[in-house]
Amino acid sequence: MFEAKVASGNGEQVLSRDVYRLGHRLDFFRMLSFFYTTVGFFFNTMMVVLTVYAFLWGRLYLALSGVEKSMESNSNNNKALGTILNQQFIIQLGLFTALPMIVENSLEHGFLEAIWDFLTMQLQLSSVFYTFSMGTRSHFFGRTVLHGGAKYRATGRGFVVEHKSFAEIYRLFARSHFVKAIELGLIL
């Protein structure tokens, strides 16, 4: 609920005149600072999610159109296409997203400690939580930019860990996560 509240609020900021006015009156470096600490963060998150969808729909199109099959038989003609399609493995490993964290931790605590922290995070399924959180931000930001109408969401200030029924969880996350996960699963 909190992620939805903040993402919807930033979506409304994109639609407001205030951001437009600030964009014309701030110098370049202050504008970059403003953009990447407010609406730019949510815009970039939404672009990452849309890029994943575009990549998977593109791969599905290539698979159904027969381009990949013709590429296997004519390996000399399509070396460039094969090289481009094989670059996905570097991105799928998460090397580019995890590398800055590993470098920062290695500068602060040492290389072996940074690698140990990274492995511990992977065993704790931090990447799954981050992906879920990014999906929430992206869904509510994009929905507010397209349709407007951010509303107040009572997030409460109670104890953080609460047991919720499956019906409540499904109601909260059906459109933002479950439907999209089913779509991605079918594409894969």
Backbone as a printed PyTorch tensor [residue, N CA C, xyz], in Angstrom:
tensor([[[  0.8260,  -1.2000,   0.0000],
         [  0.0000,   0.0000,   0.0000],
         [  0.8680,   1.2620,   0.0000]],

        [[  1.9700,   1.2150,   0.7580],
         [  2.8240,   2.3990,   0.8090],
         [  3.4780,   2.6640,  -0.5350]],

        [[  3.9790,   1.6040,  -1.1740],
         [  4.5950,   1.7610,  -2.4970],
         [  3.5750,   2.3150,  -3.4890]],

        [[  2.3400,   1.8320,  -3.4260],
         [  1.2890,   2.3200,  -4.3240],
         [  1.0010,   3.7880,  -4.0610]],

        [[  0.9790,   4.1800,  -2.8030],
         [  0.7040,   5.5710,  -2.4430],
         [  1.7920,   6.5030,  -2.9890]],

        [[  3.0460,   6.1470,  -2.7890],
         [  4.1520,   6.9930,  -3.2340],
         [  4.2470,   7.0290,  -4.7540]],

        [[  4.0710,   5.8780,  -5.4070],
         [  4.1480,   5.8310,  -6.8680],
         [  3.0060,   6.6180,  -7.5030]],

        [[  1.8080,   6.5060,  -6.9540],
         [  0.6800,   7.2710,  -7.4860],
         [  0.9000,   8.7670,  -7.2910]],

        [[  1.4560,   9.1420,  -6.1560],
         [  1.7540,  10.5530,  -5.9180],
         [  2.7620,  11.0990,  -6.9080]],

        [[  3.7640,  10.3340,  -7.2380],
         [  4.7350,  10.7740,  -8.2390],
         [  4.1270,  10.8050,  -9.6210]],

        [[  3.1940,   9.9160,  -9.8970],
         [  2.4840,   9.9730, -11.1780],
         [  1.6750,  11.2580, -11.2980]],

        [[  1.0600,  11.6870, -10.2050],
         [  0.3250,  12.9570, -10.2200],
         [  1.2690,  14.1400, -10.3780]],

        [[  2.4740,  14.0370,  -9.8260],
         [  3.4550,  15.1160, -10.0070],
         [  3.8290,  15.2720, -11.4690]],

        [[  3.9390,  14.1590, -12.1680],
         [  4.2580,  14.2220, -13.6030],
         [  3.1710,  14.9870, -14.3480]],

        [[  1.9370,  14.8050, -13.9230],
         [  0.8120,  15.4470, -14.5980],
         [  0.6160,  16.9060, -14.1950]],

        [[  1.2880,  17.3530, -13.1450],
         [  1.0540,  18.7110, -12.6470],
         [  1.8680,  19.7410, -13.4210]],

        [[  1.4680,  20.9860, -13.2970],
         [  2.1940,  22.0890, -13.9330],
         [  3.4410,  22.4630, -13.1580]],

        [[  3.4850,  22.0860, -11.8930],
         [  4.6260,  22.4640, -11.0640],
         [  5.9250,  21.8580, -11.5700]],

        [[  5.8780,  20.6050, -11.9790],
         [  7.0790,  19.9580, -12.5010],
         [  7.5010,  20.6230, -13.8040]],

        [[  6.5460,  21.0070, -14.6190],
         [  6.8470,  21.7160, -15.8620],
         [  7.5320,  23.0500, -15.5620]],

        [[  6.9950,  23.7790, -14.6060],
         [  7.5850,  25.0740, -14.2460],
         [  8.9740,  24.9130, -13.6480]],

        [[  9.1460,  23.9200, -12.7920],
         [ 10.4700,  23.6790, -12.2260],
         [ 11.4650,  23.2950, -13.3160]],

        [[ 11.0290,  22.5240, -14.2730],
         [ 11.9130,  22.1180, -15.3580],
         [ 12.4290,  23.2800, -16.1760]],

        [[ 11.6550,  24.3380, -16.2720],
         [ 12.0920,  25.4980, -17.0420],
         [ 12.9070,  26.4820, -16.2200]],

        [[ 12.8570,  26.3830, -14.9030],
         [ 13.5230,  27.3770, -14.0800],
         [ 14.7720,  26.8710, -13.3620]],

        [[ 14.9540,  25.5680, -13.2700],
         [ 16.1420,  25.0290, -12.6140],
         [ 17.2830,  24.8990, -13.6180]],

        [[ 18.5130,  25.0490, -13.1220],
         [ 19.6520,  24.8080, -14.0020],
         [ 19.7930,  23.3010, -14.2260]],

        [[ 20.6770,  22.9220, -15.1290],
         [ 20.7660,  21.5420, -15.5880],
         [ 21.0430,  20.5600, -14.4430]],

        [[ 22.0130,  20.8770, -13.5800],
         [ 22.3970,  19.9290, -12.5300],
         [ 21.3190,  19.8140, -11.4470]],

        [[ 20.6700,  20.9050, -11.1080],
         [ 19.5760,  20.8330, -10.1490],
         [ 18.3750,  20.1010, -10.7510]],

        [[ 18.1740,  20.2740, -12.0370],
         [ 17.0760,  19.5590, -12.6890],
         [ 17.3300,  18.0550, -12.6940]],

        [[ 18.5850,  17.6440, -12.9490],
         [ 18.9210,  16.2200, -12.8750],
         [ 18.6960,  15.6830, -11.4660]],

        [[ 19.1100,  16.4480, -10.4730],
         [ 18.9090,  16.0380,  -9.0860],
         [ 17.4290,  15.9190,  -8.7640]],

        [[ 16.6460,  16.8810,  -9.1900],
         [ 15.2020,  16.8370,  -8.9470],
         [ 14.5740,  15.6440,  -9.6590]],

        [[ 14.9560,  15.4390, -10.9160],
         [ 14.3480,  14.3650, -11.7110],
         [ 14.6450,  12.9990, -11.1090]],

        [[ 15.9070,  12.7220, -10.8150],
         [ 16.2690,  11.3750, -10.3730],
         [ 15.9360,  11.1040,  -8.9180]],

        [[ 15.5710,  12.1230,  -8.1340],
         [ 15.1560,  11.8610,  -6.7620],
         [ 13.6410,  11.8630,  -6.6070]],

        [[ 12.9140,  12.2050,  -7.6490],
         [ 11.4500,  12.1840,  -7.5610],
         [ 10.8880,  11.3530,  -8.7030]],

        [[ 10.3630,  12.0070,  -9.7070],
         [  9.6210,  11.3140, -10.7580],
         [ 10.5150,  10.4630, -11.6520]],

        [[ 11.7670,  10.7940, -11.7950],
         [ 12.6670,  10.0400, -12.6620],
         [ 12.9050,   8.6210, -12.1860]],

        [[ 12.9860,   8.4540, -10.8730],
         [ 13.1650,   7.1100, -10.3170],
         [ 12.0040,   6.2110, -10.7170]],

        [[ 10.7910,   6.7070, -10.6070],
         [  9.6120,   5.9080, -10.9500],
         [  9.4860,   5.7410, -12.4600]],

        [[  9.8740,   6.7570, -13.2140],
         [  9.8540,   6.6550, -14.6730],
         [ 10.8450,   5.5820, -15.1350]],

        [[ 12.0470,   5.5800, -14.5750],
         [ 13.0430,   4.5720, -14.9540],
         [ 12.5930,   3.1690, -14.5600]],

        [[ 11.9490,   3.0380, -13.4040],
         [ 11.4310,   1.7360, -12.9900],
         [ 10.3880,   1.2350, -13.9750]],

        [[  9.5050,   2.1240, -14.3990],
         [  8.4800,   1.7370, -15.3580],
         [  9.1140,   1.3460, -16.6940]],

        [[ 10.1600,   2.0540, -17.1110],
         [ 10.8180,   1.7320, -18.3740],
         [ 11.5100,   0.3650, -18.3100]],

        [[ 12.0620,  -0.0070, -17.1510],
         [ 12.6850,  -1.3280, -17.0110],
         [ 11.6400,  -2.4260, -17.1880]],

        [[ 10.4920,  -2.2550, -16.5520],
         [  9.4350,  -3.2650, -16.6640],
         [  8.9210,  -3.3420, -18.1030]],

        [[  8.7140,  -2.2100, -18.7490],
         [  8.2500,  -2.2170, -20.1360],
         [  9.2910,  -2.8180, -21.0740]],

        [[ 10.5640,  -2.6320, -20.7670],
         [ 11.6270,  -3.2160, -21.5830],
         [ 11.6030,  -4.7370, -21.4860]],

        [[ 11.3340,  -5.2680, -20.3020],
         [ 11.2280,  -6.7260, -20.1490],
         [ 10.0880,  -7.2550, -21.0030]],

        [[  8.9400,  -6.5620, -20.9650],
         [  7.8020,  -6.9820, -21.7910],
         [  8.1560,  -6.9060, -23.2800]],

        [[  8.7780,  -5.8170, -23.7000],
         [  9.1380,  -5.6770, -25.1120],
         [ 10.1210,  -6.7640, -25.5360]],

        [[ 11.0660,  -7.0790, -24.6590],
         [ 12.0430,  -8.1170, -24.9710],
         [ 11.3630,  -9.4720, -25.1340]],

        [[ 10.4750,  -9.8190, -24.1860],
         [  9.8190, -11.1280, -24.2640],
         [  8.8550, -11.2250, -25.4400]],

        [[  8.1040, -10.1720, -25.7210],
         [  7.2110, -10.1960, -26.8910],
         [  8.0300, -10.2610, -28.1780]],

        [[  9.1820,  -9.5870, -28.2090],
         [ 10.0530,  -9.6650, -29.3900],
         [ 10.6030, -11.0520, -29.5980]],

        [[ 11.0290, -11.6990, -28.4920],
         [ 11.5280, -13.0690, -28.6120],
         [ 10.4180, -14.0320, -29.0570]],

        [[  9.2090, -13.8170, -28.5500],
         [  8.0840, -14.6520, -28.9670],
         [  7.8020, -14.4630, -30.4550]],

        [[  7.8490, -13.2210, -30.9030],
         [  7.6420, -12.9460, -32.3260],
         [  8.7130, -13.6270, -33.1730]],

        [[  9.9760, -13.5470, -32.7620],
         [ 11.0490, -14.1980, -33.5150],
         [ 10.8750, -15.7110, -33.5330]],

        [[ 10.4250, -16.2600, -32.4070],
         [ 10.2480, -17.7140, -32.3540],
         [  9.0890, -18.1620, -33.2380]],

        [[  7.9790, -17.4140, -33.2210],
         [  6.8100, -17.8090, -34.0100],
         [  6.9610, -17.5010, -35.4900]],

        [[  7.7890, -16.5070, -35.8260],
         [  7.9370, -16.1460, -37.2400],
         [  8.9180, -17.0450, -37.9790]],

        [[  9.7000, -17.8140, -37.2450],
         [ 10.6430, -18.7180, -37.8850],
         [ 11.9980, -18.1120, -38.1540]],

        [[ 12.2510, -16.9120, -37.6530],
         [ 13.5500, -16.2740, -37.8830],
         [ 14.6510, -17.0470, -37.1720]],

        [[ 14.3780, -17.5090, -35.9530],
         [ 15.4030, -18.2520, -35.2160],
         [ 15.7180, -19.5820, -35.8890]],

        [[ 14.7070, -20.2450, -36.4570],
         [ 14.9490, -21.5190, -37.1350],
         [ 15.7880, -21.3040, -38.3970]],

        [[ 15.4800, -20.2300, -39.1520],
         [ 16.2780, -19.9470, -40.3490],
         [ 17.6730, -19.4890, -39.9730]],

        [[ 17.8050, -18.9030, -38.7950],
         [ 19.1140, -18.4600, -38.3420],
         [ 20.0060, -19.6620, -38.0460]],

        [[ 19.4250, -20.7450, -37.5130],
         [ 20.2070, -21.9360, -37.2270],
         [ 20.6880, -22.6020, -38.5140]],

        [[ 19.8600, -22.6070, -39.5590],
         [ 20.2560, -23.2770, -40.7980],
         [ 21.2260, -22.4240, -41.6070]],

        [[ 21.0830, -21.1060, -41.5800],
         [ 21.9770, -20.2050, -42.3090],
         [ 22.8360, -19.4440, -41.3080]],

        [[ 23.7320, -20.1490, -40.6450],
         [ 24.5150, -19.5180, -39.5750],
         [ 25.4720, -18.4510, -40.1120]],

        [[ 25.8630, -18.5240, -41.3750],
         [ 26.7830, -17.5300, -41.9150],
         [ 26.0940, -16.2000, -42.2070]],

        [[ 24.8320, -16.2400, -42.5800],
         [ 24.1400, -15.0190, -42.9840],
         [ 23.6860, -14.1670, -41.8060]],

        [[ 23.3910, -14.7900, -40.6840],
         [ 22.8030, -14.0590, -39.5700],
         [ 23.6860, -14.0520, -38.3280]],

        [[ 24.9800, -13.8960, -38.4850],
         [ 25.8690, -13.8660, -37.3230],
         [ 25.6070, -12.6410, -36.4620]],

        [[ 25.2870, -11.5340, -37.0890],
         [ 25.0130, -10.3170, -36.3240],
         [ 23.7600, -10.4770, -35.4680]],

        [[ 22.7080, -11.0470, -36.0600],
         [ 21.4760, -11.2670, -35.3070],
         [ 21.7090, -12.2540, -34.1730]],

        [[ 22.4780, -13.2890, -34.4240],
         [ 22.7860, -14.2610, -33.3740],
         [ 23.5680, -13.6490, -32.2360]],

        [[ 24.5010, -12.7620, -32.5600],
         [ 25.2790, -12.0880, -31.5210],
         [ 24.4020, -11.1960, -30.6690]],

        [[ 23.5050, -10.4810, -31.3000],
         [ 22.6020,  -9.5880, -30.5560],
         [ 21.6770, -10.3970, -29.6520]],

        [[ 21.1290, -11.4850, -30.1560],
         [ 20.2080, -12.2860, -29.3530],
         [ 20.9030, -12.9770, -28.1880]],

        [[ 22.1720, -13.2920, -28.3280],
         [ 22.8920, -13.9630, -27.2600],
         [ 23.3820, -13.0100, -26.1770]],

        [[ 23.2750, -11.7130, -26.3920],
         [ 23.6830, -10.7470, -25.3710],
         [ 22.7320, -10.7370, -24.1880]],

        [[ 21.5750, -11.3340, -24.3330],
         [ 20.5890, -11.3540, -23.2550],
         [ 21.1110, -12.0620, -22.0150]],

        [[ 21.9980, -13.0230, -22.1750],
         [ 22.4470, -13.7980, -21.0280],
         [ 23.2020, -12.9420, -20.0220]],

        [[ 23.9530, -11.9600, -20.4980],
         [ 24.6850, -11.0670, -19.5860],
         [ 23.7070, -10.2730, -18.7440]],

        [[ 22.6460,  -9.7850, -19.3740],
         [ 21.6590,  -8.9870, -18.6530],
         [ 20.8410,  -9.8790, -17.7320]],

        [[ 20.4960, -11.0840, -18.1630],
         [ 19.6990, -11.9740, -17.3410],
         [ 20.4350, -12.4100, -16.0850]],

        [[ 21.7320, -12.4800, -16.1210],
         [ 22.4760, -12.8410, -14.9300],
         [ 22.4350, -11.7350, -13.8770]],

        [[ 22.0220, -10.5550, -14.2670],
         [ 21.9530,  -9.4550, -13.3080],
         [ 23.3060,  -8.8380, -13.0240]],

        [[ 24.2610,  -9.0630, -13.9250],
         [ 25.6080,  -8.5650, -13.6890],
         [ 25.6380,  -7.0490, -13.5950]],

        [[ 24.9290,  -6.4000, -14.5030],
         [ 24.9970,  -4.9420, -14.5280],
         [ 24.2600,  -4.3060, -13.3660]],

        [[ 23.2460,  -4.9580, -12.8390],
         [ 22.5260,  -4.3830, -11.7100],
         [ 23.2140,  -4.6830, -10.3850]],

        [[ 23.8970,  -5.8010, -10.2840],
         [ 24.5540,  -6.1670,  -9.0300],
         [ 25.9720,  -5.6170,  -8.9320]],

        [[ 26.5910,  -5.3100, -10.0350],
         [ 27.9840,  -4.8720, -10.0230],
         [ 28.2260,  -3.6030,  -9.2040]],

        [[ 27.3990,  -2.5550,  -9.3270],
         [ 27.6610,  -1.3620,  -8.4920],
         [ 27.5790,  -1.6450,  -6.9950]],

        [[ 26.6560,  -2.4990,  -6.5860],
         [ 26.5430,  -2.8440,  -5.1730],
         [ 27.7790,  -3.6080,  -4.6960]],

        [[ 28.2540,  -4.5360,  -5.5090],
         [ 29.4310,  -5.3150,  -5.1380],
         [ 30.6600,  -4.4210,  -5.0430]],

        [[ 30.8110,  -3.4990,  -5.9930],
         [ 31.9570,  -2.5800,  -5.9700],
         [ 31.8990,  -1.6800,  -4.7380]],

        [[ 30.7140,  -1.1410,  -4.4310],
         [ 30.5850,  -0.2710,  -3.2590],
         [ 30.8990,  -1.0280,  -1.9710]],

        [[ 30.3560,  -2.2330,  -1.8260],
         [ 30.6370,  -3.0220,  -0.6290],
         [ 32.0930,  -3.4450,  -0.5500]],

        [[ 32.7130,  -3.7110,  -1.6850],
         [ 34.1290,  -4.0930,  -1.6540],
         [ 35.0120,  -2.9160,  -1.2660]],

        [[ 34.6260,  -1.7090,  -1.6330],
         [ 35.3880,  -0.5300,  -1.2060],
         [ 35.2270,  -0.2710,   0.2880]],

        [[ 34.0580,  -0.5480,   0.8150],
         [ 33.8060,  -0.2760,   2.2310],
         [ 34.2640,  -1.4070,   3.1460]],

        [[ 34.0510,  -2.6720,   2.7350],
         [ 34.2960,  -3.7920,   3.6390],
         [ 35.3090,  -4.8050,   3.1180]],

        [[ 35.7100,  -4.7220,   1.8850],
         [ 36.6080,  -5.7010,   1.3040],
         [ 35.8730,  -6.5800,   0.3040]],

        [[ 36.6370,  -7.1610,  -0.6250],
         [ 36.0460,  -7.9030,  -1.7290],
         [ 35.3340,  -9.1730,  -1.2600]],

        [[ 35.9620,  -9.9500,  -0.3800],
         [ 35.3490, -11.2030,   0.0590],
         [ 34.0730, -10.9470,   0.8470]],

        [[ 34.0610,  -9.9120,   1.6700],
         [ 32.8450,  -9.5610,   2.4100],
         [ 31.7310,  -9.1260,   1.4600]],

        [[ 32.0880,  -8.4110,   0.3870],
         [ 31.0930,  -7.9820,  -0.5990],
         [ 30.4900,  -9.1760,  -1.3240]],

        [[ 31.3230, -10.1310,  -1.6990],
         [ 30.8210, -11.3350,  -2.3670],
         [ 29.9350, -12.1320,  -1.4100]],

        [[ 30.3490, -12.2470,  -0.1420],
         [ 29.5420, -12.9700,   0.8480],
         [ 28.1840, -12.2950,   1.0430]],

        [[ 28.1660, -10.9530,   1.1170],
         [ 26.8990, -10.2250,   1.2550],
         [ 26.0010, -10.4540,   0.0470]],

        [[ 26.5850, -10.4420,  -1.1380],
         [ 25.8080, -10.6760,  -2.3540],
         [ 25.2030, -12.0760,  -2.3590]],

        [[ 25.9840, -13.0770,  -1.9990],
         [ 25.4740, -14.4520,  -1.9580],
         [ 24.3970, -14.6000,  -0.8790]],

        [[ 24.5910, -13.9440,   0.2580],
         [ 23.5810, -13.9960,   1.3250],
         [ 22.2730, -13.3800,   0.8480]],

        [[ 22.3630, -12.2680,   0.1510],
         [ 21.1500, -11.6330,  -0.3760],
         [ 20.4400, -12.5340,  -1.3780]],

        [[ 21.1840, -13.2490,  -2.2050],
         [ 20.5610, -14.1390,  -3.1740],
         [ 19.8860, -15.3110,  -2.4790]],

        [[ 20.4990, -15.8220,  -1.4100],
         [ 19.8880, -16.9250,  -0.6670],
         [ 18.6450, -16.4730,   0.0940]],

        [[ 18.5800, -15.2110,   0.4710],
         [ 17.4050, -14.6760,   1.1560],
         [ 16.3180, -14.2360,   0.1760]],

        [[ 16.5450, -14.4640,  -1.1190],
         [ 15.6020, -14.1190,  -2.1950],
         [ 15.3000, -12.6220,  -2.2450]],

        [[ 16.3250, -11.8180,  -2.0190],
         [ 16.1570, -10.3630,  -2.0930],
         [ 15.7880,  -9.9170,  -3.4950]],

        [[ 16.2810, -10.6020,  -4.5000],
         [ 15.9710, -10.2220,  -5.8770],
         [ 14.4880, -10.4280,  -6.1840]],

        [[ 13.8670, -11.4340,  -5.5760],
         [ 12.4300, -11.6560,  -5.7670],
         [ 11.6420, -10.5100,  -5.1350]],

        [[ 12.0420, -10.1160,  -3.9240],
         [ 11.3650,  -9.0020,  -3.2570],
         [ 11.5380,  -7.7090,  -4.0530]],

        [[ 12.7440,  -7.4630,  -4.5540],
         [ 12.9980,  -6.2490,  -5.3260],
         [ 12.1640,  -6.2360,  -6.6030]],

        [[ 12.0610,  -7.3670,  -7.2620],
         [ 11.2550,  -7.4490,  -8.4750],
         [  9.7860,  -7.1900,  -8.1740]],

        [[  9.2910,  -7.7360,  -7.0780],
         [  7.8990,  -7.5150,  -6.6790],
         [  7.6630,  -6.0370,  -6.3660]],

        [[  8.5920,  -5.4340,  -5.6290],
         [  8.4740,  -4.0180,  -5.2720],
         [  8.5330,  -3.1340,  -6.5190]],

        [[  9.4130,  -3.4760,  -7.4450],
         [  9.5260,  -2.7130,  -8.6820],
         [  8.2520,  -2.8400,  -9.5140]],

        [[  7.6410,  -4.0060,  -9.5190],
         [  6.3850,  -4.1830, -10.2360],
         [  5.2720,  -3.3370,  -9.6420]],

        [[  5.2450,  -3.2350,  -8.3150],
         [  4.2310,  -2.4020,  -7.6540],
         [  4.4110,  -0.9420,  -8.0360]],

        [[  5.6320,  -0.4510,  -7.9310],
         [  5.9050,   0.9510,  -8.2790],
         [  5.5520,   1.2410,  -9.7200]],

        [[  5.9800,   0.3700, -10.6050],
         [  5.7490,   0.5780, -12.0270],
         [  4.2620,   0.5750, -12.3650]],

        [[  3.5060,  -0.3630, -11.7880],
         [  2.0800,  -0.4630, -12.0950],
         [  1.3280,   0.7960, -11.6610]],

        [[  1.5210,   1.2130, -10.4370],
         [  0.7440,   2.3420,  -9.9290],
         [  1.2080,   3.6730, -10.5240]],

        [[  2.5030,   3.8100, -10.8190],
         [  2.9760,   5.0290, -11.4720],
         [  2.3980,   5.1300, -12.8760]],

        [[  2.4970,   4.0430, -13.6550],
         [  1.9820,   4.0520, -15.0250],
         [  0.4770,   4.2360, -15.0760]],

        [[ -0.2280,   3.6060, -14.1570],
         [ -1.6820,   3.7400, -14.1230],
         [ -2.0950,   5.1800, -13.8090]],

        [[ -1.3730,   5.8290, -12.8920],
         [ -1.7050,   7.2120, -12.5540],
         [ -1.3550,   8.1600, -13.6860]],

        [[ -0.2410,   7.9210, -14.3610],
         [  0.1260,   8.7890, -15.4930],
         [ -0.8960,   8.6470, -16.6210]],

        [[ -1.3530,   7.4280, -16.8830],
         [ -2.3190,   7.2210, -17.9640],
         [ -3.7240,   7.6980, -17.6160]],

        [[ -4.1680,   7.4130, -16.4030],
         [ -5.5560,   7.6780, -16.0660],
         [ -5.7430,   8.7720, -15.0260]],

        [[ -4.6700,   9.1870, -14.3410],
         [ -4.8030,  10.1840, -13.2770],
         [ -5.5380,   9.6100, -12.0850]],

        [[ -5.8890,  10.4820, -11.1680],
         [ -6.7400,  10.0590, -10.0660],
         [ -6.0330,   9.3260,  -8.9560]],

        [[ -4.8450,   9.7970,  -8.5480],
         [ -4.2200,   9.2050,  -7.3670],
         [ -5.1170,   9.4840,  -6.1740]],

        [[ -5.2280,   8.5030,  -5.3090],
         [ -6.1110,   8.6680,  -4.1630],
         [ -5.3550,   8.3520,  -2.8870]],

        [[ -5.9220,   8.7950,  -1.8030],
         [ -5.3050,   8.5220,  -0.5070],
         [ -5.4530,   7.0460,  -0.1860]],

        [[ -4.3740,   6.4530,   0.2550],
         [ -4.3810,   5.0540,   0.6510],
         [ -3.9560,   4.9910,   2.1120]],

        [[ -4.8240,   4.5220,   2.9510],
         [ -4.5110,   4.4150,   4.3740],
         [ -3.5590,   3.2480,   4.5780]],

        [[ -2.2920,   3.5550,   4.8080],
         [ -1.2990,   2.4980,   4.9860],
         [ -1.1900,   2.0710,   6.4290]],

        [[ -1.6300,   2.9060,   7.3420],
         [ -1.5750,   2.5390,   8.7510],
         [ -0.1710,   2.6020,   9.2920]],

        [[ -0.0770,   2.6320,  10.5850],
         [  1.2390,   2.6880,  11.2250],
         [  1.3830,   1.5750,  12.2520]],

        [[  0.6970,   0.4910,  12.0250],
         [  0.7040,  -0.6190,  12.9640],
         [  1.9440,  -1.4740,  12.8190]],

        [[  1.8660,  -2.6640,  13.3820],
         [  2.9590,  -3.6210,  13.3090],
         [  3.1730,  -4.0160,  11.8570]],

        [[  4.4200,  -4.1090,  11.4440],
         [  4.7450,  -4.2860,  10.0330],
         [  4.3060,  -5.6520,   9.4980]],

        [[  4.5590,  -6.7100,  10.2390],
         [  4.2550,  -8.0510,   9.7600],
         [  2.8700,  -8.4490,  10.2730]],

        [[  1.9520,  -8.6210,   9.3400],
         [  0.5940,  -9.0350,   9.6720],
         [  0.2070, -10.1960,   8.7720]],

        [[ -0.6550, -11.0500,   9.2660],
         [ -1.1680, -12.1350,   8.4470],
         [ -2.3920, -11.6340,   7.6880]],

        [[ -2.3850, -11.8410,   6.3850],
         [ -3.5040, -11.4540,   5.5360],
         [ -4.0550, -12.7090,   4.8640]],

        [[ -5.3300, -12.6880,   4.5930],
         [ -5.9310, -13.8210,   3.8950],
         [ -5.5290, -13.7660,   2.4210]],

        [[ -5.6170, -14.9150,   1.7600],
         [ -5.2710, -14.9570,   0.3440],
         [ -6.1950, -14.0620,  -0.4770]],

        [[ -7.4690, -13.9830,  -0.0650],
         [ -8.4250, -13.1330,  -0.7910],
         [ -7.9970, -11.6740,  -0.7340]],

        [[ -7.5170, -11.2280,   0.4140],
         [ -7.0530,  -9.8370,   0.5510],
         [ -5.7880,  -9.5940,  -0.2780]],

        [[ -4.8760, -10.5440,  -0.2380],
         [ -3.6390, -10.4080,  -1.0230],
         [ -3.9630, -10.4090,  -2.5100]],

        [[ -4.8650, -11.2860,  -2.9360],
         [ -5.2360, -11.3310,  -4.3440],
         [ -5.9150, -10.0320,  -4.7700]],

        [[ -6.7690,  -9.4880,  -3.9230],
         [ -7.4440,  -8.2300,  -4.2470],
         [ -6.4390,  -7.0960,  -4.4070]],

        [[ -5.4150,  -7.0760,  -3.5620],
         [ -4.4260,  -6.0000,  -3.6230],
         [ -3.4940,  -6.1300,  -4.8300]],

        [[ -3.1540,  -7.3490,  -5.2060],
         [ -2.1030,  -7.5340,  -6.1920],
         [ -2.5530,  -8.2210,  -7.4800]],

        [[ -3.8360,  -8.4300,  -7.6950],
         [ -4.2830,  -9.1530,  -8.8840],
         [ -3.9150,  -8.4220, -10.1670]],

        [[ -4.2950,  -7.1550, -10.2840],
         [ -4.0350,  -6.4280, -11.5300],
         [ -2.5730,  -6.0480, -11.6870]],

        [[ -1.9010,  -5.7620, -10.5730],
         [ -0.5320,  -5.2770, -10.6710],
         [  0.4990,  -6.3980, -10.7860]],

        [[  0.1890,  -7.6160, -10.2980],
         [  1.1990,  -8.6610, -10.2900],
         [  0.7200,  -9.9900, -10.8630]],

        [[ -0.3980, -10.4980, -10.3980],
         [ -0.8120, -11.8450, -10.7900],
         [ -1.1520, -11.9370, -12.2720]],

        [[ -1.8980, -10.9870, -12.7840],
         [ -2.2670, -11.0160, -14.2020],
         [ -1.0230, -10.8660, -15.0750]],

        [[ -0.1360,  -9.9650, -14.6840],
         [  1.0940,  -9.7750, -15.4650],
         [  2.0040, -10.9940, -15.3680]],

        [[  2.0480, -11.6440, -14.2070],
         [  2.8680, -12.8480, -14.0660],
         [  2.3240, -13.9820, -14.9250]],

        [[  1.0190, -14.1160, -15.0000],
         [  0.4210, -15.1470, -15.8570],
         [  0.7420, -14.8580, -17.3220]],

        [[  0.6570, -13.5740, -17.7040],
         [  0.9910, -13.2020, -19.0930],
         [  2.4480, -13.5240, -19.4150]],

        [[  3.3650, -13.1510, -18.5090],
         [  4.7750, -13.4430, -18.7500],
         [  5.0410, -14.9450, -18.7660]],

        [[  4.3540, -15.6840, -17.8970],
         [  4.5160, -17.1380, -17.8930],
         [  4.0430, -17.7580, -19.1920]],

        [[  2.9440, -17.2730, -19.7400],
         [  2.4640, -17.7950, -21.0250],
         [  3.4240, -17.4510, -22.1580]],

        [[  3.9850, -16.2480, -22.1210],
         [  4.9550, -15.8680, -23.1620],
         [  6.1820, -16.7560, -23.0810]],

        [[  6.6530, -16.9800, -21.8660],
         [  7.8490, -17.8250, -21.7180],
         [  7.5600, -19.2530, -22.1610]]])
